[in-house]
Amino acid sequence: MRRLEQHHFAWLSIAAALATIALKTLAWWVTGSVGLLSDALESFVNLAGACFALWMILITRDPPDGGHPFGHSKAEYFSSGFEGILIFGAAVAIIWAAAERLVAPQPIESPGWGLAWSAAATVINFIVARVLAQAGERFNSIALRADSRHLMTDVWTSVGVIAAVALVAWTGWLRLDPLIAIAVGLHITFEAWHLLRESVDGLMDRSLDGEAVTRARTVLESFHRRGVAFRGLRTRRAGAVAFLQVVVLVPGDWSVRQGHELLDEIEADLGAALPGIEVTTHLEPLP
């Protein structure tokens, strides 16, 4: 059921992308604004990213197999990286279109209706972005978090474009429209870089964040009073799954039963401190 719910959030993102494409394309069509065109192009990127995220989430549902004994949870990192690449592509297209309009500026028609359609699309994106952010935290899903951050980037981009179109209509300075579009293109490259970096970090088995590692060390230190020690603590994350490995050192005169009962306790306490983590312990005698 957990993955089924995550799957539903991905479909919500796709529905939002389709709705905003329709609204923003209509806004561009009635105004001719290159700024609103840039906003509409980014919504196509949202759709492609949401579809790819859904595909990757479905892959993570596959159980471990002979070729992938640790499961398929890292597939979500491909979603984040793919979305980053799409954003870079959209940024290039936006800047190219804006540069042409900067050389040959054109008037904006019917700005009122265009701004109304664009504002409606922005509201949809904001609501869905907040929902996806909460779902990303709930499921610890990088795919949903990446989609949420992308949509929030789209929200702030839309706010800037709407303000620019309104200023052009008010001041009559036509070159303000493509200048804002160029600024939008440059701005979203930063989000693309962030998504790509996070994707690479995940594929490179980056350790858990400092707060999680501190919690793990606190749990392990609580066992020192029983005459045991630890070494080789390692952590990593693979999509929604976190892994921890540690060597447990016990007195040499302990029985095998005593040692493994201790390992069961340690693994249970670590699981309580870091819900959902997969713990691997190895028993060795103290030197």
C-alpha positions in Angstrom: 0.0 0.0 0.0 2.9 2.3 0.7 4.2 2.3 -2.8 0.6 2.4 -4.2 0.1 5.7 -2.4 3.4 7.1 -3.8 2.3 6.0 -7.2 -0.8 8.1 -6.8 1.2 11.2 -6.0 3.1 10.7 -9.2 -0.1 10.6 -11.1 -1.2 13.8 -9.4 2.0 15.5 -10.6 1.2 14.4 -14.2 -2.4 15.7 -14.0 -1.1 19.1 -12.7 1.4 19.3 -15.5 -1.3 18.7 -18.1 -3.5 21.3 -16.6 -0.8 24.0 -16.4 0.4 23.3 -19.9 -3.2 24.0 -21.2 -3.5 27.2 -19.1 0.0 28.6 -19.8 -0.2 27.8 -23.5 -3.5 29.7 -23.6 -1.9 32.6 -21.7 0.9 32.7 -24.3 -1.5 32.4 -27.2 -3.7 35.4 -26.2 -0.7 37.6 -25.3 2.2 36.6 -27.6 4.5 37.2 -24.6 7.8 35.4 -24.8 7.9 35.4 -21.0 4.7 33.4 -20.9 6.0 31.2 -23.7 9.0 30.4 -21.5 6.7 29.5 -18.7 4.7 27.2 -20.9 7.8 25.5 -22.1 8.9 24.7 -18.6 5.5 23.1 -18.0 6.3 20.6 -20.8 9.5 19.8 -18.8 7.3 19.3 -15.7 5.2 16.8 -17.6 8.2 14.8 -18.9 9.8 14.8 -15.5 6.5 13.7 -13.8 6.1 10.8 -16.3 9.7 9.7 -15.8 9.3 9.9 -12.0 6.2 7.7 -12.2 8.2 5.1 -14.3 11.1 5.1 -11.8 8.7 4.8 -8.8 7.0 1.8 -10.5 10.5 0.2 -10.9 11.3 0.6 -7.2 8.2 -1.5 -6.5 9.9 -4.6 -8.1 11.2 -7.0 -5.4 14.9 -8.0 -5.2 16.0 -10.5 -7.8 19.1 -12.4 -8.8 20.5 -9.5 -10.7 19.5 -6.9 -8.1 19.7 -8.6 -4.6 19.4 -5.2 -2.8 16.3 -4.2 -4.7 15.7 -1.4 -7.2 15.3 1.6 -4.9 18.1 3.6 -6.6 15.9 4.0 -9.7 14.5 7.2 -8.1 17.9 8.9 -8.5 17.6 8.5 -12.3 14.3 10.5 -12.1 16.0 13.3 -10.3 18.9 13.4 -12.8 16.6 13.2 -15.8 14.5 16.1 -14.5 17.7 18.1 -14.0 18.7 17.5 -17.6 15.3 18.4 -18.9 15.4 21.7 -16.9 18.8 22.5 -18.5 17.2 21.9 -21.9 14.2 24.1 -21.2 16.6 26.9 -20.0 18.5 26.8 -23.3 15.2 27.0 -25.3 13.9 29.8 -23.1 17.0 31.9 -23.5 17.2 31.3 -27.2 13.6 32.4 -27.8 14.0 35.4 -25.5 17.2 36.5 -27.3 15.4 36.6 -30.6 12.6 38.6 -29.1 15.1 41.0 -27.5 16.5 41.8 -30.9 13.0 42.2 -32.4 10.5 43.1 -29.6 6.8 42.7 -30.2 3.8 44.2 -28.4 1.9 42.1 -25.8 -1.8 41.7 -26.6 -4.7 41.1 -24.1 -2.4 41.0 -21.0 -5.3 40.8 -18.6 -6.6 37.4 -19.8 -3.1 36.1 -20.2 -2.2 37.0 -16.7 -5.4 35.4 -15.4 -4.7 32.0 -17.1 -1.1 32.1 -15.9 -2.1 32.9 -12.4 -4.5 30.0 -12.3 -1.8 27.6 -13.5 0.6 29.0 -10.8 -2.0 28.3 -8.0 -2.3 24.7 -9.2 1.5 24.3 -9.2 1.9 25.7 -5.8 -0.8 23.4 -4.2 0.6 20.3 -5.9 4.2 21.3 -5.0 3.2 21.5 -1.3 1.4 18.1 -1.5 4.4 16.5 -3.2 6.8 17.9 -0.7 4.8 16.4 2.2 4.6 13.1 0.3 8.3 13.1 -0.4 9.0 13.5 3.3 6.5 10.8 4.2 7.9 8.2 1.8 11.5 9.5 1.9 11.2 9.7 -1.9 13.8 11.7 -3.8 11.6 11.4 -7.0 8.7 13.2 -5.3 11.0 15.7 -3.6 12.6 16.6 -6.9 9.3 17.0 -8.5 8.1 19.2 -5.7 11.2 21.5 -5.9 10.9 21.7 -9.7 7.2 22.8 -9.3 8.2 25.4 -6.7 10.8 26.7 -9.1 8.0 26.9 -11.7 5.9 28.8 -9.3 8.5 31.5 -8.6 9.3 31.7 -12.3 5.6 32.2 -13.1 5.3 35.0 -10.5 8.3 36.7 -12.1 6.8 36.4 -15.6 3.4 37.6 -14.5 5.0 40.6 -12.9 7.0 41.3 -16.0 4.0 41.1 -18.4 2.1 43.4 -16.1 5.0 45.9 -16.1 5.3 45.7 -19.9 1.6 46.5 -20.2 1.9 49.3 -17.8 5.2 50.9 -19.0 5.2 49.9 -22.6 8.8 48.8 -22.4 8.7 45.8 -24.7 12.2 44.6 -24.1 11.4 44.0 -20.4 9.5 40.8 -21.5 12.5 39.0 -23.1 14.8 40.2 -20.4 12.7 38.6 -17.7 12.5 35.4 -19.8 16.3 35.3 -20.0 16.4 35.8 -16.2 14.0 32.9 -15.8 16.2 30.7 -18.0 19.3 31.5 -16.0 17.4 31.0 -12.7 16.1 27.5 -13.4 19.6 26.3 -14.3 20.5 26.5 -10.6 17.6 24.1 -9.8 18.8 21.8 -12.5 22.3 21.8 -11.1 21.0 21.0 -7.6 18.9 18.0 -8.9 21.8 16.6 -10.9 24.2 16.9 -7.9 21.7 15.1 -5.6 21.2 12.4 -8.2 24.9 11.8 -8.5 25.4 11.8 -4.7 22.7 9.1 -4.4 24.2 6.9 -7.1 27.7 7.3 -5.5 26.3 5.9 -2.2 26.5 9.1 -0.2 26.3 8.6 3.6 23.3 9.6 5.6 23.1 13.2 6.9 25.0 14.2 10.0 22.0 14.2 12.2 21.1 10.6 11.3 24.7 9.4 11.9 24.8 11.2 15.2 21.6 9.4 16.3 23.2 6.1 15.3 26.4 6.8 17.3 24.3 7.7 20.3 22.5 4.4 20.2 25.8 2.5 19.8 27.5 4.4 22.7 24.7 3.4 25.0 26.0 -0.1 24.9 29.6 0.8 26.0 28.7 0.2 29.6 28.2 -3.5 28.8 31.8 -3.8 27.9 31.4 -3.8 24.1 32.9 -1.5 21.4 32.3 -0.7 17.8 34.2 0.1 14.7 33.7 0.5 10.9 30.4 2.4 11.1 29.2 3.0 7.5 25.9 4.4 6.2 24.4 5.0 2.8 21.1 5.7 1.2 19.5 4.1 -1.9 16.4 6.0 -2.8 13.9 5.5 0.0 16.0 2.8 1.8 18.8 3.6 4.2 21.6 1.1 5.1 23.9 0.9 8.1 26.8 -1.4 8.7 28.9 -1.7 11.9 31.3 -4.2 13.5 30.5 -5.0 17.1 33.4 -6.0 19.4 32.6 -8.2 22.4 34.7 -9.9 25.1 36.3 -13.1 23.8 34.8 -15.3 26.5 31.2 -14.5 25.4 29.1 -17.4 23.9 27.8 -17.2 20.4 24.3 -16.9 21.9 25.2 -13.9 24.0 26.8 -12.2 21.1 23.8 -12.6 18.8 21.3 -11.6 21.5 23.3 -8.4 21.8 23.3 -7.9 18.0 19.5 -8.3 18.0 19.2 -5.6 20.7 21.5 -3.2 18.8 19.7 -3.7 15.5 16.3 -3.1 17.2 17.5 0.1 18.9 19.0 1.4 15.7 15.7 0.6 13.9 13.8 2.6 16.5 16.1 5.6 16.2 16.2 5.5 12.4 12.9 4.1 11.2 13.1 2.0 8.0 16.9 1.5 8.1 18.4 -1.8 7.2 21.1 -2.7 9.7 23.9 -5.2 9.1 26.1 -6.1 12.1 29.2 -8.2 12.3 30.5 -9.8 15.5 34.2 -9.9 16.4 36.1 -10.4 19.7 37.8 -7.5 21.5 41.6 -7.4 21.0 
